[in-house]
Amino acid sequence: MNPALLFFSGSTLVHLAPVDLVVIIFYFALVLAIGLYLKGQANTGDDFFMAGREMTAWVAGLAFLSANLGSLELMGWAGNSYKYGILAAHWYWIGAIPAMLFLALVMMPFYHICKTHSVPGYLKLRFGPGAQAISSISFALMTVLMSGINMYAMAVVMKVVLGWDLNFSILISSVTVAIYVALGGLRSAIFNEVLQFFLIWAGALLIPILGLIEAGGWSGMKAKIIQNLSEQHVANPGSYTHLWSTLGNFSDNPMGINWVGIVFGLGAVIAMGYWTTDFLVVQRVLSAKDLRSAKLAPIIGAGFKMMVPFIVILPGLLGLALLRDPAGHLMRLVPADLAWSPAGQAQGLHGYDEVLPLMLARYCGPGLLGLGITALVAGFMSGMAGNVSAFTTVLIYDIYGAFINKDASDEKKVTLGRWWTILGVVISIGTAYLVMHAQSIMDYVQSLFSFFIAPLFGTVILGMLWKRATPAGGWSGLLAGTLSSVGMYGWVKADPTAVRYVALSLQAQDQAQNMFRALWSCLICVIVTVVVSMITKPKPDSELKDLVYGLTPIPRDENVSMFHSPVFWGAVVAVVFVILQIIFW
Amino acid sequence: MNSGGNLSIWFFIGVSLLVNGVLIFGSGIYEAIYPPVNKVVLYDLHATIWWGGFLLVLGLVYCIRFSPARERARAGK
């Protein structure tokens, strides 16, 4: 056997052929080549941290989408669709599309016109250094932790799927990310995100196509799912293929949620918070070359986001319909902690999140398998690169430049940016090993990350649309919303029956709890901001110019044709979105 | 569109699709001539051949459309 193949051998989900390894190695060579090529174009702060603010709408839009389309996302939501059925598609449709359109048509003008480098930077301009400090420190901390978790998760997946050594996966991915982001900055991260977007489609699109052929089309797949779930005595098996019709009651669907949680918790708060204020994704749109491109970028991202369920949700559903063990018995996937326990491993169990690799191995021969694995690796690496580039930007502009050295030169910021990129990767490696020895941290940090998003949306949206909001109101509202979210999380951890108050039902699963916690924390943030603003002194209008609705002259797209108009394409995306909801009702 | 010097990002995409297409298409042809013992589900559809061929053609189109020579010519206009 080839020595390289011996290194990767072991008890694994799939086995790579030499051509698969060539496909993977070519990917690593290409991303390093891109980093080296772009090194000469990252000389100024705007070049390194904002990709020169010269990205076209297509590049910024695909990077905006890809920054969110990591492998944790792909494998996790494929697993969720196996677990919860088509309800998981809500996270791609109502949990993304309205928010992306809102960012494009309502919020983007404010971000673009005030020329901020980051979301915490906008908060500084609007509410002062207090809100900037809370936002930037929490964001930097969470981002670098998430990068480490991404790294660890990739190493675990590569071990389970391919039998690769954990240390080898962490080392090779972190060194590659450190090199290409430190060399080319945000531009390099964006280039690789667009490359990853193509690789993901090229590597994953065959699974639903071949799966639907095998299942006998959509109706054949639905019939098989109902038959399989009925055999396993699962209650209400028909609910696995309906998007809205089972959301009238908590007990009618596998997620234990109702339409209020989906529409208001997910669509109006979590999605709005994530897609409009999480700097990891917003940074990609801020790199657009002009306002029209910045408005079109999220709309292009939304158009493709609507199609992602085809390569993520559908494989999960197909797994529910088709997966059988080598003896021909129905295969039932289980929670990851059970699958990866010694007992689970002895029984040959697989976790929900393994449904995508299992489907990949089912249909893809040599070459195609390598491309599918490359798509997963690319997703993990661009997730890491996205976190590290956003971390560096916030650290340099919103912590170092705002509080430590306000007079730092552009050249010094770029030099520091390169070093902090490497340091960010090193801290991520430390986090990865920390998580490896205390895996419960992973659950806590992922929850912590969501604590900041929902209240932040309340603060930013009030700041943009209500000129009476004061610095004290913004700062205290953000703090109150965040603390209340942490408090609700701790309350349910200490007393699980408290879920009946937090999520309105004892049947609420983790996702349902997240939705309602986000909803309450955003409402608390808004109420506190409004009350405190009413009793404190507002900023004069002259200080709010270009930051608030009514005081910001927004250029109209008067000289562009209908087919170049963001409003037109936003309407097209909205219509397709509504049609999809009706089709899968 | 040129978002980064003389080489467009779409050229890199084209190179990636082209090389992967060649490798996958070649692997599919090899498998068709020497069928494996453990076949994937729906092996008879030969997805490796037509999907590899599709990626190859798409990559070629991108490489030609966004080649450095064309980009330079466009920038010179």
Interface residues (C-beta under 8 A of the other chain):
Chain A: A17 V19 V22 V23 F26 Y27 L30 I34 Y37 L38 G40 Q41 A51 E54 M55 T56 W58 V59 R187 I190 F191 V194 L195 F198 L199 A202 L206 L210 I213 E214 A361 R362 Y363 C364 G365 P366 G367 L368 G370 L371 T374
Chain B: M1 S3 G4 G5 L7 I9 F12 I13 V15 S16 L17 V19 N20 L23 I24 G26 S27 G28 E31 P36 K39 V40 V41 L42 Y43 L45 A47 T48 W51 G52 L55
